[in-house]
Amino acid sequence: MWLLLPWWIREFWYWLYYYRRGKIKYVVWDYGDTYMAAASDGQWTVWHCYGSTPEQAKQVATYRLKQKIETPRD
């Protein structure tokens, strides 16, 4: 169903449901024997978080996003 909607409707839904509620959006890709995850909180996004299972990849993404949020801006 999401593939049939225009991109701006999907982005609005992500903004409304995930980012405004303080939630983190995860996307996990399967690369055969490894998984790559990305996490976003609407302000920061981290990519290239690898793990041998989808859960491990999401944990790495959560950890890196938390590090990025806690790091002071220049």
CHARMM-style PDB file with segment names, atoms N, HN, CA, C and O in Angstrom:
ATOM      1  N   MET     1       0.808  -1.186   0.000  1.00  0.00      PROA
ATOM      2  CA  MET     1       0.000   0.000   0.000  1.00  0.00      PROA
ATOM      3  C   MET     1       0.864   1.268   0.000  1.00  0.00      PROA
ATOM      4  O   MET     1       0.562   2.223  -0.715  1.00  0.00      PROA
ATOM      5  N   TRP     2       1.944   1.276   0.807  1.00  0.00      PROA
ATOM      6  HN  TRP     2       2.189   0.500   1.388  1.00  0.00      PROA
ATOM      7  CA  TRP     2       2.785   2.469   0.875  1.00  0.00      PROA
ATOM      8  C   TRP     2       3.428   2.791  -0.462  1.00  0.00      PROA
ATOM      9  O   TRP     2       3.720   3.953  -0.746  1.00  0.00      PROA
ATOM     10  N   LEU     3       3.649   1.783  -1.282  1.00  0.00      PROA
ATOM     11  HN  LEU     3       3.412   0.839  -1.051  1.00  0.00      PROA
ATOM     12  CA  LEU     3       4.276   2.033  -2.568  1.00  0.00      PROA
ATOM     13  C   LEU     3       3.355   2.763  -3.534  1.00  0.00      PROA
ATOM     14  O   LEU     3       3.824   3.397  -4.479  1.00  0.00      PROA
ATOM     15  N   LEU     4       2.061   2.680  -3.306  1.00  0.00      PROA
ATOM     16  HN  LEU     4       1.680   2.165  -2.538  1.00  0.00      PROA
ATOM     17  CA  LEU     4       1.104   3.321  -4.195  1.00  0.00      PROA
ATOM     18  C   LEU     4       0.882   4.797  -3.858  1.00  0.00      PROA
ATOM     19  O   LEU     4       0.343   5.546  -4.673  1.00  0.00      PROA
ATOM     20  N   LEU     5       1.295   5.214  -2.666  1.00  0.00      PROA
ATOM     21  HN  LEU     5       1.734   4.606  -2.004  1.00  0.00      PROA
ATOM     22  CA  LEU     5       1.084   6.600  -2.250  1.00  0.00      PROA
ATOM     23  C   LEU     5       2.223   7.483  -2.735  1.00  0.00      PROA
ATOM     24  O   LEU     5       3.348   7.010  -2.892  1.00  0.00      PROA
ATOM     25  N   PRO     6       1.949   8.742  -2.971  1.00  0.00      PROA
ATOM     26  CA  PRO     6       3.029   9.668  -3.340  1.00  0.00      PROA
ATOM     27  C   PRO     6       4.035   9.809  -2.204  1.00  0.00      PROA
ATOM     28  O   PRO     6       3.698   9.582  -1.042  1.00  0.00      PROA
ATOM     29  N   TRP     7       5.262  10.181  -2.532  1.00  0.00      PROA
ATOM     30  HN  TRP     7       5.536  10.365  -3.476  1.00  0.00      PROA
ATOM     31  CA  TRP     7       6.329  10.262  -1.542  1.00  0.00      PROA
ATOM     32  C   TRP     7       6.015  11.263  -0.441  1.00  0.00      PROA
ATOM     33  O   TRP     7       6.396  11.043   0.709  1.00  0.00      PROA
ATOM     34  N   TRP     8       5.329  12.358  -0.761  1.00  0.00      PROA
ATOM     35  HN  TRP     8       5.019  12.536  -1.695  1.00  0.00      PROA
ATOM     36  CA  TRP     8       5.093  13.392   0.238  1.00  0.00      PROA
ATOM     37  C   TRP     8       4.083  12.946   1.287  1.00  0.00      PROA
ATOM     38  O   TRP     8       4.122  13.427   2.419  1.00  0.00      PROA
ATOM     39  N   ILE     9       3.185  12.042   0.933  1.00  0.00      PROA
ATOM     40  HN  ILE     9       3.154  11.651   0.013  1.00  0.00      PROA
ATOM     41  CA  ILE     9       2.245  11.498   1.925  1.00  0.00      PROA
ATOM     42  C   ILE     9       2.993  10.587   2.893  1.00  0.00      PROA
ATOM     43  O   ILE     9       2.761  10.636   4.101  1.00  0.00      PROA
ATOM     44  N   ARG    10       3.899   9.747   2.357  1.00  0.00      PROA
ATOM     45  HN  ARG    10       4.087   9.707   1.376  1.00  0.00      PROA
ATOM     46  CA  ARG    10       4.700   8.888   3.236  1.00  0.00      PROA
ATOM     47  C   ARG    10       5.557   9.714   4.177  1.00  0.00      PROA
ATOM     48  O   ARG    10       5.634   9.403   5.366  1.00  0.00      PROA
ATOM     49  N   GLU    11       6.209  10.767   3.672  1.00  0.00      PROA
ATOM     50  HN  GLU    11       6.146  11.019   2.706  1.00  0.00      PROA
ATOM     51  CA  GLU    11       7.057  11.612   4.514  1.00  0.00      PROA
ATOM     52  C   GLU    11       6.232  12.335   5.578  1.00  0.00      PROA
ATOM     53  O   GLU    11       6.678  12.475   6.717  1.00  0.00      PROA
ATOM     54  N   PHE    12       5.053  12.787   5.221  1.00  0.00      PROA
ATOM     55  HN  PHE    12       4.691  12.674   4.296  1.00  0.00      PROA
ATOM     56  CA  PHE    12       4.191  13.427   6.207  1.00  0.00      PROA
ATOM     57  C   PHE    12       3.784  12.431   7.287  1.00  0.00      PROA
ATOM     58  O   PHE    12       3.756  12.777   8.467  1.00  0.00      PROA
ATOM     59  N   TRP    13       3.474  11.214   6.899  1.00  0.00      PROA
ATOM     60  HN  TRP    13       3.497  10.932   5.940  1.00  0.00      PROA
ATOM     61  CA  TRP    13       3.112  10.195   7.882  1.00  0.00      PROA
ATOM     62  C   TRP    13       4.282   9.912   8.811  1.00  0.00      PROA
ATOM     63  O   TRP    13       4.085   9.804  10.022  1.00  0.00      PROA
ATOM     64  N   TYR    14       5.491   9.790   8.279  1.00  0.00      PROA
ATOM     65  HN  TYR    14       5.651   9.878   7.296  1.00  0.00      PROA
ATOM     66  CA  TYR    14       6.656   9.561   9.131  1.00  0.00      PROA
ATOM     67  C   TYR    14       6.846  10.720  10.101  1.00  0.00      PROA
ATOM     68  O   TYR    14       7.126  10.508  11.281  1.00  0.00      PROA
ATOM     69  N   TRP    15       6.694  11.938   9.607  1.00  0.00      PROA
ATOM     70  HN  TRP    15       6.466  12.111   8.649  1.00  0.00      PROA
ATOM     71  CA  TRP    15       6.845  13.102  10.469  1.00  0.00      PROA
ATOM     72  C   TRP    15       5.781  13.103  11.562  1.00  0.00      PROA
ATOM     73  O   TRP    15       6.094  13.360  12.724  1.00  0.00      PROA
ATOM     74  N   LEU    16       4.545  12.823  11.212  1.00  0.00      PROA
ATOM     75  HN  LEU    16       4.291  12.613  10.267  1.00  0.00      PROA
ATOM     76  CA  LEU    16       3.441  12.857  12.160  1.00  0.00      PROA
ATOM     77  C   LEU    16       3.545  11.727  13.178  1.00  0.00      PROA
ATOM     78  O   LEU    16       3.409  11.955  14.380  1.00  0.00      PROA
ATOM     79  N   TYR    17       3.784  10.516  12.699  1.00  0.00      PROA
ATOM     80  HN  TYR    17       3.894  10.330  11.723  1.00  0.00      PROA
ATOM     81  CA  TYR    17       3.717   9.366  13.590  1.00  0.00      PROA
ATOM     82  C   TYR    17       5.018   9.122  14.352  1.00  0.00      PROA
ATOM     83  O   TYR    17       4.983   8.831  15.548  1.00  0.00      PROA
ATOM     84  N   TYR    18       6.147   9.235  13.690  1.00  0.00      PROA
ATOM     85  HN  TYR    18       6.175   9.472  12.718  1.00  0.00      PROA
ATOM     86  CA  TYR    18       7.409   8.905  14.347  1.00  0.00      PROA
ATOM     87  C   TYR    18       8.034  10.109  15.030  1.00  0.00      PROA
ATOM     88  O   TYR    18       8.239  10.098  16.244  1.00  0.00      PROA
ATOM     89  N   TYR    19       8.334  11.134  14.270  1.00  0.00      PROA
ATOM     90  HN  TYR    19       8.168  11.143  13.284  1.00  0.00      PROA
ATOM     91  CA  TYR    19       9.181  12.207  14.763  1.00  0.00      PROA
ATOM     92  C   TYR    19       8.480  13.097  15.778  1.00  0.00      PROA
ATOM     93  O   TYR    19       9.104  13.513  16.754  1.00  0.00      PROA
ATOM     94  N   ARG    20       7.212  13.397  15.579  1.00  0.00      PROA
ATOM     95  HN  ARG    20       6.705  13.059  14.786  1.00  0.00      PROA
ATOM     96  CA  ARG    20       6.514  14.263  16.527  1.00  0.00      PROA
ATOM     97  C   ARG    20       6.279  13.566  17.850  1.00  0.00      PROA
ATOM     98  O   ARG    20       6.132  14.233  18.875  1.00  0.00      PROA
ATOM     99  N   ARG    21       6.240  12.267  17.858  1.00  0.00      PROA
ATOM    100  HN  ARG    21       6.360  11.726  17.025  1.00  0.00      PROA
ATOM    101  CA  ARG    21       6.015  11.530  19.098  1.00  0.00      PROA
ATOM    102  C   ARG    21       7.320  11.144  19.785  1.00  0.00      PROA
ATOM    103  O   ARG    21       7.297  10.455  20.804  1.00  0.00      PROA
ATOM    104  N   GLY    22       8.441  11.572  19.252  1.00  0.00      PROA
ATOM    105  HN  GLY    22       8.460  12.132  18.425  1.00  0.00      PROA
ATOM    106  CA  GLY    22       9.719  11.239  19.864  1.00  0.00      PROA
ATOM    107  C   GLY    22      10.171   9.824  19.589  1.00  0.00      PROA
ATOM    108  O   GLY    22      11.059   9.309  20.268  1.00  0.00      PROA
ATOM    109  N   LYS    23       9.572   9.198  18.607  1.00  0.00      PROA
ATOM    110  HN  LYS    23       8.851   9.617  18.055  1.00  0.00      PROA
ATOM    111  CA  LYS    23       9.940   7.827  18.280  1.00  0.00      PROA
ATOM    112  C   LYS    23      11.105   7.802  17.306  1.00  0.00      PROA
ATOM    113  O   LYS    23      11.427   8.808  16.673  1.00  0.00      PROA
ATOM    114  N   ILE    24      11.724   6.651  17.198  1.00  0.00      PROA
ATOM    115  HN  ILE    24      11.462   5.834  17.712  1.00  0.00      PROA
ATOM    116  CA  ILE    24      12.841   6.457  16.283  1.00  0.00      PROA
ATOM    117  C   ILE    24      12.367   5.561  15.155  1.00  0.00      PROA
ATOM    118  O   ILE    24      11.756   4.519  15.392  1.00  0.00      PROA
ATOM    119  N   LYS    25      12.651   5.971  13.929  1.00  0.00      PROA
ATOM    120  HN  LYS    25      13.147   6.817  13.737  1.00  0.00      PROA
ATOM    121  CA  LYS    25      12.293   5.168  12.758  1.00  0.00      PROA
ATOM    122  C   LYS    25      13.500   4.323  12.369  1.00  0.00      PROA
ATOM    123  O   LYS    25      14.601   4.843  12.192  1.00  0.00      PROA
ATOM    124  N   TYR    26      13.287   3.024  12.237  1.00  0.00      PROA
ATOM    125  HN  TYR    26      12.392   2.601  12.381  1.00  0.00      PROA
ATOM    126  CA  TYR    26      14.339   2.091  11.849  1.00  0.00      PROA
ATOM    127  C   TYR    26      14.047   1.518  10.466  1.00  0.00      PROA
ATOM    128  O   TYR    26      12.895   1.257  10.119  1.00  0.00      PROA
ATOM    129  N   VAL    27      15.095   1.330   9.694  1.00  0.00      PROA
ATOM    130  HN  VAL    27      16.030   1.542   9.976  1.00  0.00      PROA
ATOM    131  CA  VAL    27      15.010   0.629   8.418  1.00  0.00      PROA
ATOM    132  C   VAL    27      16.152  -0.380   8.411  1.00  0.00      PROA
ATOM    133  O   VAL    27      17.302  -0.025   8.668  1.00  0.00      PROA
ATOM    134  N   VAL    28      15.831  -1.637   8.117  1.00  0.00      PROA
ATOM    135  HN  VAL    28      14.897  -1.926   7.908  1.00  0.00      PROA
ATOM    136  CA  VAL    28      16.842  -2.695   8.118  1.00  0.00      PROA
ATOM    137  C   VAL    28      16.855  -3.346   6.745  1.00  0.00      PROA
ATOM    138  O   VAL    28      15.811  -3.721   6.213  1.00  0.00      PROA
ATOM    139  N   TRP    29      18.063  -3.477   6.171  1.00  0.00      PROA
ATOM    140  HN  TRP    29      18.911  -3.172   6.604  1.00  0.00      PROA
ATOM    141  CA  TRP    29      18.252  -4.132   4.886  1.00  0.00      PROA
ATOM    142  C   TRP    29      18.990  -5.439   5.081  1.00  0.00      PROA
ATOM    143  O   TRP    29      19.896  -5.535   5.909  1.00  0.00      PROA
ATOM    144  N   ASP    30      18.601  -6.446   4.316  1.00  0.00      PROA
ATOM    145  HN  ASP    30      17.865  -6.369   3.644  1.00  0.00      PROA
ATOM    146  CA  ASP    30      19.225  -7.767   4.365  1.00  0.00      PROA
ATOM    147  C   ASP    30      20.272  -7.859   3.264  1.00  0.00      PROA
ATOM    148  O   ASP    30      19.953  -7.730   2.082  1.00  0.00      PROA
ATOM    149  N   TYR    31      21.539  -8.085   3.660  1.00  0.00      PROA
ATOM    150  HN  TYR    31      21.799  -8.189   4.620  1.00  0.00      PROA
ATOM    151  CA  TYR    31      22.630  -8.240   2.702  1.00  0.00      PROA
ATOM    152  C   TYR    31      23.170  -9.662   2.718  1.00  0.00      PROA
ATOM    153  O   TYR    31      24.384  -9.864   2.676  1.00  0.00      PROA
ATOM    154  N   GLY    32      22.293 -10.640   2.777  1.00  0.00      PROA
ATOM    155  HN  GLY    32      21.307 -10.477   2.811  1.00  0.00      PROA
ATOM    156  CA  GLY    32      22.717 -12.036   2.762  1.00  0.00      PROA
ATOM    157  C   GLY    32      23.070 -12.506   4.159  1.00  0.00      PROA
ATOM    158  O   GLY    32      22.188 -12.891   4.926  1.00  0.00      PROA
ATOM    159  N   ASP    33      24.353 -12.478   4.496  1.00  0.00      PROA
ATOM    160  HN  ASP    33      25.069 -12.166   3.873  1.00  0.00      PROA
ATOM    161  CA  ASP    33      24.770 -12.955   5.815  1.00  0.00      PROA
ATOM    162  C   ASP    33      24.884 -11.831   6.839  1.00  0.00      PROA
ATOM    163  O   ASP    33      25.157 -12.111   8.006  1.00  0.00      PROA
ATOM    164  N   THR    34      24.688 -10.581   6.454  1.00  0.00      PROA
ATOM    165  HN  THR    34      24.466 -10.353   5.506  1.00  0.00      PROA
ATOM    166  CA  THR    34      24.696  -9.459   7.390  1.00  0.00      PROA
ATOM    167  C   THR    34      23.484  -8.577   7.141  1.00  0.00      PROA
ATOM    168  O   THR    34      22.822  -8.680   6.108  1.00  0.00      PROA
ATOM    169  N   TYR    35      23.211  -7.726   8.088  1.00  0.00      PROA
ATOM    170  HN  TYR    35      23.749  -7.643   8.927  1.00  0.00      PROA
ATOM    171  CA  TYR    35      22.108  -6.779   7.995  1.00  0.00      PROA
ATOM    172  C   TYR    35      22.644  -5.379   8.229  1.00  0.00      PROA
ATOM    173  O   TYR    35      23.541  -5.180   9.049  1.00  0.00      PROA
ATOM    174  N   MET    36      22.097  -4.409   7.512  1.00  0.00      PROA
ATOM    175  HN  MET    36      21.368  -4.570   6.846  1.00  0.00      PROA
ATOM    176  CA  MET    36      22.460  -3.017   7.718  1.00  0.00      PROA
ATOM    177  C   MET    36      21.214  -2.260   8.156  1.00  0.00      PROA
ATOM    178  O   MET    36      20.133  -2.439   7.595  1.00  0.00      PROA
ATOM    179  N   ALA    37      21.384  -1.405   9.174  1.00  0.00      PROA
ATOM    180  HN  ALA    37      22.262  -1.260   9.629  1.00  0.00      PROA
ATOM    181  CA  ALA    37      20.255  -0.651   9.696  1.00  0.00      PROA
ATOM    182  C   ALA    37      20.542   0.838   9.632  1.00  0.00      PROA
ATOM    183  O   ALA    37      21.693   1.275   9.642  1.00  0.00      PROA
ATOM    184  N   ALA    38      19.472   1.595   9.567  1.00  0.00      PROA
ATOM    185  HN  ALA    38      18.537   1.239   9.559  1.00  0.00      PROA
ATOM    186  CA  ALA    38      19.527   3.046   9.675  1.00  0.00      PROA
ATOM    187  C   ALA    38      18.477   3.448  10.694  1.00  0.00      PROA
ATOM    188  O   ALA    38      17.412   2.839  10.782  1.00  0.00      PROA
ATOM    189  N   ALA    39      18.793   4.489  11.467  1.00  0.00      PROA
ATOM    190  HN  ALA    39      19.659   4.984  11.396  1.00  0.00      PROA
ATOM    191  CA  ALA    39      17.861   4.980  12.476  1.00  0.00      PROA
ATOM    192  C   ALA    39      17.777   6.492  12.355  1.00  0.00      PROA
ATOM    193  O   ALA    39      18.772   7.163  12.079  1.00  0.00      PROA
ATOM    194  N   SER    40      16.580   7.018  12.565  1.00  0.00      PROA
ATOM    195  HN  SER    40      15.772   6.473  12.789  1.00  0.00      PROA
ATOM    196  CA  SER    40      16.380   8.456  12.479  1.00  0.00      PROA
ATOM    197  C   SER    40      15.375   8.891  13.533  1.00  0.00      PROA
ATOM    198  O   SER    40      14.382   8.208  13.784  1.00  0.00      PROA
ATOM    199  N   ASP    41      15.646  10.041  14.148  1.00  0.00      PROA
ATOM    200  HN  ASP    41      16.452  10.596  13.944  1.00  0.00      PROA
ATOM    201  CA  ASP    41      14.695  10.620  15.089  1.00  0.00      PROA
ATOM    202  C   ASP    41      14.084  11.899  14.543  1.00  0.00      PROA
ATOM    203  O   ASP    41      13.433  12.637  15.283  1.00  0.00      PROA
ATOM    204  N   GLY    42      14.282  12.170  13.269  1.00  0.00      PROA
ATOM    205  HN  GLY    42      14.810  11.571  12.668  1.00  0.00      PROA
ATOM    206  CA  GLY    42      13.743  13.362  12.636  1.00  0.00      PROA
ATOM    207  C   GLY    42      14.750  14.491  12.546  1.00  0.00      PROA
ATOM    208  O   GLY    42      14.661  15.339  11.658  1.00  0.00      PROA
ATOM    209  N   GLN    43      15.716  14.508  13.468  1.00  0.00      PROA
ATOM    210  HN  GLN    43      15.789  13.819  14.190  1.00  0.00      PROA
ATOM    211  CA  GLN    43      16.752  15.526  13.437  1.00  0.00      PROA
ATOM    212  C   GLN    43      18.096  14.920  13.045  1.00  0.00      PROA
ATOM    213  O   GLN    43      18.862  15.534  12.303  1.00  0.00      PROA
ATOM    214  N   TRP    44      18.376  13.745  13.529  1.00  0.00      PROA
ATOM    215  HN  TRP    44      17.753  13.246  14.132  1.00  0.00      PROA
ATOM    216  CA  TRP    44      19.624  13.050  13.234  1.00  0.00      PROA
ATOM    217  C   TRP    44      19.321  11.713  12.582  1.00  0.00      PROA
ATOM    218  O   TRP    44      18.307  11.082  12.880  1.00  0.00      PROA
ATOM    219  N   THR    45      20.200  11.289  11.696  1.00  0.00      PROA
ATOM    220  HN  THR    45      21.024  11.802  11.454  1.00  0.00      PROA
ATOM    221  CA  THR    45      20.086   9.990  11.036  1.00  0.00      PROA
ATOM    222  C   THR    45      21.446   9.322  11.037  1.00  0.00      PROA
ATOM    223  O   THR    45      22.452   9.961  10.730  1.00  0.00      PROA
ATOM    224  N   VAL    46      21.489   8.051  11.375  1.00  0.00      PROA
ATOM    225  HN  VAL    46      20.671   7.531  11.625  1.00  0.00      PROA
ATOM    226  CA  VAL    46      22.729   7.276  11.305  1.00  0.00      PROA
ATOM    227  C   VAL    46      22.517   6.129  10.320  1.00  0.00      PROA
ATOM    228  O   VAL    46      21.441   5.536  10.249  1.00  0.00      PROA
ATOM    229  N   TRP    47      23.579   5.833   9.561  1.00  0.00      PROA
ATOM    230  HN  TRP    47      24.453   6.315   9.619  1.00  0.00      PROA
ATOM    231  CA  TRP    47      23.561   4.792   8.543  1.00  0.00      PROA
ATOM    232  C   TRP    47      24.701   3.826   8.795  1.00  0.00      PROA
ATOM    233  O   TRP    47      25.524   4.044   9.685  1.00  0.00      PROA
ATOM    234  N   HSD    48      24.749   2.775   8.025  1.00  0.00      PROA
ATOM    235  HN  HSD    48      24.081   2.597   7.303  1.00  0.00      PROA
ATOM    236  CA  HSD    48      25.840   1.802   8.044  1.00  0.00      PROA
ATOM    237  C   HSD    48      26.054   1.199   9.420  1.00  0.00      PROA
ATOM    238  O   HSD    48      27.176   1.177   9.927  1.00  0.00      PROA
ATOM    239  N   CYS    49      24.990   0.712  10.020  1.00  0.00      PROA
ATOM    240  HN  CYS    49      24.079   0.730   9.608  1.00  0.00      PROA
ATOM    241  CA  CYS    49      25.043   0.029  11.305  1.00  0.00      PROA
ATOM    242  C   CYS    49      24.825  -1.453  11.019  1.00  0.00      PROA
ATOM    243  O   CYS    49      23.708  -1.881  10.728  1.00  0.00      PROA
ATOM    244  N   TYR    50      25.892  -2.223  11.104  1.00  0.00      PROA
ATOM    245  HN  TYR    50      26.799  -1.875  11.340  1.00  0.00      PROA
ATOM    246  CA  TYR    50      25.853  -3.617  10.683  1.00  0.00      PROA
ATOM    247  C   TYR    50      25.707  -4.565  11.863  1.00  0.00      PROA
ATOM    248  O   TYR    50      26.146  -4.268  12.974  1.00  0.00      PROA
ATOM    249  N   GLY    51      25.082  -5.711  11.605  1.00  0.00      PROA
ATOM    250  HN  GLY    51      24.725  -5.951  10.702  1.00  0.00      PROA
ATOM    251  CA  GLY    51      24.939  -6.776  12.586  1.00  0.00      PROA
ATOM    252  C   GLY    51      24.644  -8.078  11.884  1.00  0.00      PROA
ATOM    253  O   GLY    51      24.258  -8.096  10.715  1.00  0.00      PROA
ATOM    254  N   SER    52      24.830  -9.178  12.611  1.00  0.00      PROA
ATOM    255  HN  SER    52      25.143  -9.164  13.560  1.00  0.00      PROA
ATOM    256  CA  SER    52      24.577 -10.482  12.006  1.00  0.00      PROA
ATOM    257  C   SER    52      23.097 -10.862  12.055  1.00  0.00      PROA
ATOM    258  O   SER    52      22.674 -11.795  11.373  1.00  0.00      PROA
ATOM    259  N   THR    53      22.313 -10.148  12.855  1.00  0.00      PROA
ATOM    260  HN  THR    53      22.657  -9.390  13.410  1.00  0.00      PROA
ATOM    261  CA  THR    53      20.862 -10.335  12.894  1.00  0.00      PROA
ATOM    262  C   THR    53      20.208  -8.961  12.792  1.00  0.00      PROA
ATOM    263  O   THR    53      20.867  -7.954  13.054  1.00  0.00      PROA
ATOM    264  N   PRO    54      18.942  -8.892  12.422  1.00  0.00      PROA
ATOM    265  CA  PRO    54      18.272  -7.587  12.359  1.00  0.00      PROA
ATOM    266  C   PRO    54      18.248  -6.875  13.718  1.00  0.00      PROA
ATOM    267  O   PRO    54      18.375  -5.652  13.784  1.00  0.00      PROA
ATOM    268  N   GLU    55      18.086  -7.641  14.793  1.00  0.00      PROA
ATOM    269  HN  GLU    55      17.983  -8.635  14.740  1.00  0.00      PROA
ATOM    270  CA  GLU    55      18.051  -7.049  16.128  1.00  0.00      PROA
ATOM    271  C   GLU    55      19.391  -6.435  16.496  1.00  0.00      PROA
ATOM    272  O   GLU    55      19.433  -5.354  17.083  1.00  0.00      PROA
ATOM    273  N   GLN    56      20.493  -7.111  16.159  1.00  0.00      PROA
ATOM    274  HN  GLN    56      20.458  -7.990  15.682  1.00  0.00      PROA
ATOM    275  CA  GLN    56      21.813  -6.557  16.449  1.00  0.00      PROA
ATOM    276  C   GLN    56      22.072  -5.296  15.645  1.00  0.00      PROA
ATOM    277  O   GLN    56      22.647  -4.340  16.166  1.00  0.00      PROA
ATOM    278  N   ALA    57      21.666  -5.278  14.408  1.00  0.00      PROA
ATOM    279  HN  ALA    57      21.199  -6.054  13.985  1.00  0.00      PROA
ATOM    280  CA  ALA    57      21.844  -4.088  13.579  1.00  0.00      PROA
ATOM    281  C   ALA    57      21.041  -2.919  14.153  1.00  0.00      PROA
ATOM    282  O   ALA    57      21.520  -1.785  14.159  1.00  0.00      PROA
ATOM    283  N   LYS    58      19.823  -3.186  14.636  1.00  0.00      PROA
ATOM    284  HN  LYS    58      19.434  -4.107  14.631  1.00  0.00      PROA
ATOM    285  CA  LYS    58      19.024  -2.129  15.246  1.00  0.00      PROA
ATOM    286  C   LYS    58      19.641  -1.642  16.547  1.00  0.00      PROA
ATOM    287  O   LYS    58      19.576  -0.451  16.853  1.00  0.00      PROA
ATOM    288  N   GLN    59      20.241  -2.546  17.319  1.00  0.00      PROA
ATOM    289  HN  GLN    59      20.294  -3.513  17.071  1.00  0.00      PROA
ATOM    290  CA  GLN    59      20.913  -2.143  18.555  1.00  0.00      PROA
ATOM    291  C   GLN    59      22.099  -1.238  18.265  1.00  0.00      PROA
ATOM    292  O   GLN    59      22.308  -0.245  18.962  1.00  0.00      PROA
ATOM    293  N   VAL    60      22.883  -1.575  17.234  1.00  0.00      PROA
ATOM    294  HN  VAL    60      22.713  -2.381  16.667  1.00  0.00      PROA
ATOM    295  CA  VAL    60      24.016  -0.738  16.849  1.00  0.00      PROA
ATOM    296  C   VAL    60      23.517   0.631  16.391  1.00  0.00      PROA
ATOM    297  O   VAL    60      24.109   1.654  16.734  1.00  0.00      PROA
ATOM    298  N   ALA    61      22.438   0.652  15.621  1.00  0.00      PROA
ATOM    299  HN  ALA    61      21.957  -0.180  15.343  1.00  0.00      PROA
ATOM    300  CA  ALA    61      21.881   1.921  15.154  1.00  0.00      PROA
ATOM    301  C   ALA    61      21.380   2.756  16.322  1.00  0.00      PROA
ATOM    302  O   ALA    61      21.582   3.970  16.340  1.00  0.00      PROA
ATOM    303  N   THR    62      20.735   2.134  17.289  1.00  0.00      PROA
ATOM    304  HN  THR    62      20.571   1.148  17.275  1.00  0.00      PROA
ATOM    305  CA  THR    62      20.263   2.849  18.469  1.00  0.00      PROA
ATOM    306  C   THR    62      21.428   3.428  19.253  1.00  0.00      PROA
ATOM    307  O   THR    62      21.372   4.576  19.693  1.00  0.00      PROA
ATOM    308  N   TYR    63      22.477   2.648  19.431  1.00  0.00      PROA
ATOM    309  HN  TYR    63      22.522   1.715  19.074  1.00  0.00      PROA
ATOM    310  CA  TYR    63      23.659   3.103  20.165  1.00  0.00      PROA
ATOM    311  C   TYR    63      24.327   4.284  19.463  1.00  0.00      PROA
ATOM    312  O   TYR    63      24.677   5.274  20.105  1.00  0.00      PROA
ATOM    313  N   ARG    64      24.502   4.179  18.145  1.00  0.00      PROA
ATOM    314  HN  ARG    64      24.217   3.375  17.623  1.00  0.00      PROA
ATOM    315  CA  ARG    64      25.150   5.268  17.404  1.00  0.00      PROA
ATOM    316  C   ARG    64      24.293   6.529  17.380  1.00  0.00      PROA
ATOM    317  O   ARG    64      24.821   7.639  17.442  1.00  0.00      PROA
ATOM    318  N   LEU    65      22.966   6.365  17.291  1.00  0.00      PROA
ATOM    319  HN  LEU    65      22.537   5.463  17.241  1.00  0.00      PROA
ATOM    320  CA  LEU    65      22.077   7.524  17.318  1.00  0.00      PROA
ATOM    321  C   LEU    65      22.133   8.194  18.686  1.00  0.00      PROA
ATOM    322  O   LEU    65      22.158   9.422  18.772  1.00  0.00      PROA
ATOM    323  N   LYS    66      22.153   7.404  19.751  1.00  0.00      PROA
ATOM    324  HN  LYS    66      22.132   6.407  19.681  1.00  0.00      PROA
ATOM    325  CA  LYS    66      22.255   7.958  21.098  1.00  0.00      PROA
ATOM    326  C   LYS    66      23.567   8.720  21.276  1.00  0.00      PROA
ATOM    327  O   LYS    66      23.584   9.793  21.878  1.00  0.00      PROA
ATOM    328  N   GLN    67      24.665   8.169  20.754  1.00  0.00      PROA
ATOM    329  HN  GLN    67      24.650   7.296  20.265  1.00  0.00      PROA
ATOM    330  CA  GLN    67      25.948   8.865  20.808  1.00  0.00      PROA
ATOM    331  C   GLN    67      25.882  10.188  20.057  1.00  0.00      PROA
ATOM    332  O   GLN    67      26.383  11.204  20.538  1.00  0.00      PROA
ATOM    333  N   LYS    68      25.273  10.177  18.894  1.00  0.00      PROA
ATOM    334  HN  LYS    68      24.866   9.352  18.503  1.00  0.00      PROA
ATOM    335  CA  LYS    68      25.181  11.384  18.073  1.00  0.00      PROA
ATOM    336  C   LYS    68      24.347  12.454  18.770  1.00  0.00      PROA
ATOM    337  O   LYS    68      24.694  13.634  18.716  1.00  0.00      PROA
ATOM    338  N   ILE    69      23.266  12.068  19.413  1.00  0.00      PROA
ATOM    339  HN  ILE    69      22.984  11.109  19.457  1.00  0.00      PROA
ATOM    340  CA  ILE    69      22.397  13.028  20.092  1.00  0.00      PROA
ATOM    341  C   ILE    69      23.121  13.636  21.289  1.00  0.00      PROA
ATOM    342  O   ILE    69      22.993  14.833  21.546  1.00  0.00      PROA
ATOM    343  N   GLU    70      23.879  12.823  22.023  1.00  0.00      PROA
ATOM    344  HN  GLU    70      23.984  11.851  21.814  1.00  0.00      PROA
ATOM    345  CA  GLU    70      24.562  13.302  23.223  1.00  0.00      PROA
ATOM    346  C   GLU    70      25.808  14.118  22.910  1.00  0.00      PROA
ATOM    347  O   GLU    70      26.294  14.840  23.780  1.00  0.00      PROA
ATOM    348  N   THR    71      26.339  14.025  21.698  1.00  0.00      PROA
ATOM    349  HN  THR    71      25.944  13.438  20.991  1.00  0.00      PROA
ATOM    350  CA  THR    71      27.522  14.784  21.330  1.00  0.00      PROA
ATOM    351  C   THR    71      27.143  16.255  21.128  1.00  0.00      PROA
ATOM    352  O   THR    71      26.215  16.553  20.376  1.00  0.00      PROA
ATOM    353  N   PRO    72      27.853  17.178  21.794  1.00  0.00      PROA
ATOM    354  CA  PRO    72      27.500  18.592  21.603  1.00  0.00      PROA
ATOM    355  C   PRO    72      27.810  19.068  20.201  1.00  0.00      PROA
ATOM    356  O   PRO    72      28.778  18.632  19.578  1.00  0.00      PROA
ATOM    357  N   ARG    73      26.978  19.964  19.716  1.00  0.00      PROA
ATOM    358  HN  ARG    73      26.191  20.318  20.222  1.00  0.00      PROA
ATOM    359  CA  ARG    73      27.175  20.530  18.380  1.00  0.00      PROA
ATOM    360  C   ARG    73      28.287  21.558  18.407  1.00  0.00      PROA
ATOM    361  O   ARG    73      28.565  22.172  19.437  1.00  0.00      PROA
ATOM    362  N   ASP    74      28.912  21.734  17.266  1.00  0.00      PROA
ATOM    363  HN  ASP    74      28.686  21.236  16.429  1.00  0.00      PROA
ATOM    364  CA  ASP    74      29.981  22.745  17.167  1.00  0.00      PROA
ATOM    365  C   ASP    74      29.410  24.113  16.979  1.00  0.00      PROA
ATOM    366  OT1 ASP    74      30.157  25.085  16.877  1.00  0.00      PROA
TER     367      ASP     74
END
